[in-house]
Amino acid sequence: MKKIIIASNNEHKIKEYKEILKNYDVLSLENIGFLDDIEETGSTFEENATIKAHTVFKFLKERNISAEILADDSGLCVISLNGEPGVYSARYSGVHGNSQANRNLILEKLKNCKDRSAYFVCCIAKLDESGNLVICKGRTDGLILEKEEGYTGFGYDSIFYSLDLRKSFGLATAEEKNSVSHRFRALQELEKICKIS
């Protein structure tokens, strides 16, 4: 089975990749011994995904390891908040990875707001063994709920009502979410350009 390295140690994200890329041996950064934090200094999802991919590529080259790399940057964009939290989705409340605080902040900012439309976006940067770069994006649309619904997802899932599924991502099964998610759609786009799944 061909190996593919996901430039992340986010266990939820790795789980989704494993569920979608069933024909690959999906490895996290921890699996390859990369334990540093990669600074996401870009102002766009594309820039951050590319930074991550190139950082891991350099790490592999220094160790003479050859493998394909997928790096993604993804997040929630709320129309009424001018696209926030966007690239700051993981650290919107000021603390990286505090999902509950991030959700609370969104709900507070949207209090009494009529337009609750939002979308998740995922930008994937793929680097092959030779360093050839391909970038693809996926998007899934929905609404921000007035309160949390369900606990099966992660991040903002419990406050995101999927227009495709007609339910909160927090109430969706992994199979349901993975059939319409921004990550799945970015991988679908990647599949059109180069064989990946």
Number of C-alpha atoms within 10 A of each C-alpha: 8 9 14 20 24 26 27 24 16 13 10 13 16 19 14 17 21 16 14 18 16 11 13 16 12 21 19 20 17 14 12 13 9 16 11 8 9 15 10 17 10 13 11 15 23 21 18 23 24 24 21 23 28 19 14 23 23 13 14 17 13 9 8 9 12 14 17 19 27 26 25 29 26 26 23 25 21 22 14 15 16 9 13 17 19 22 24 19 22 20 15 20 19 12 11 13 15 14 19 12 16 22 22 16 15 20 19 12 11 18 11 10 11 8 13 20 18 22 22 22 24 25 27 28 28 28 22 16 15 10 15 9 15 15 19 21 23 21 19 19 19 22 19 24 16 16 11 19 17 14 14 14 17 13 19 23 25 23 24 29 26 24 15 14 15 10 17 26 27 23 20 21 12 16 12 13 22 18 15 18 23 23 29 22 21 21 25 18 17 21 13 10 12 11 9 16 12
